[in-house]
Amino acid sequence: MKVSLTDTGKRFNRDWIFRHLTYTFEAGKSYAIIGPNGSGKSTLLQVLGGSMQISEGKIQYSILNEQCSVEEVYKHVSLCAPYLEVVEEMTLKEFLNFHRGFKPFLSGLTIEKIISFIGLDKAQGKQIRNFSSGMKQRVRLAQAIFSDVPAVLLDEPCTNLDAAGISLYSQLIHDFCKNRLVIVSSNDEVEYRFCGERINISDYKK
């Protein structure tokens, strides 16, 4: 998947979050959107994912050299963010089955394998409402990274994770995100250390 921005900008009321951003994000590469808290990193990530419209400029999506409309982008991207809700009345197994109905998982992965990968075997029959914040974040990572989509967007992906969870995150990226487009929004280098390209949103404020 390729996402191309040409002189793009986003504003809320009279305040510009970013302006004059021209950049191309390509499959097989990893990118970090960095900057201070409240600088607009998450806004840019949502623009790239097609869930937020730009205020000026142009954005284009292509998959295997075929153009993809903004309205269809959601089918081809997954997002992990601490503000995304999970269905707490469901058990972990029920929730992953529910998610799979919208976005199939990578080939060869069963629900049981996914639960094992994220280290929640003993909790698969529990309602997610009884999970700790760190366990819920592992579930968010699973639904994003294991979805069979060409682009994975990660917004502060290690929020609420302990050392073991951060190690798991790094391993999942290494094992399952090769040849995909990966974009991380963060101001913590632990979360984006693997990224080969970095965009400081503070450079696009004028």
Beta strands, then each sheet from edge to edge (+ up, - down):
strand 1: 2-12
strand 2: 15-26
strand 3: 30-34
strand 4: 56-63
strand 5: 66-68
strand 6: 77-80
strand 7: 151-155
strand 8: 181-185
strand 9: 197-200
sheet 1: 2+ 1- 4+ 5-
sheet 2: 6+ 7+ 8+ 3+ 9+
end
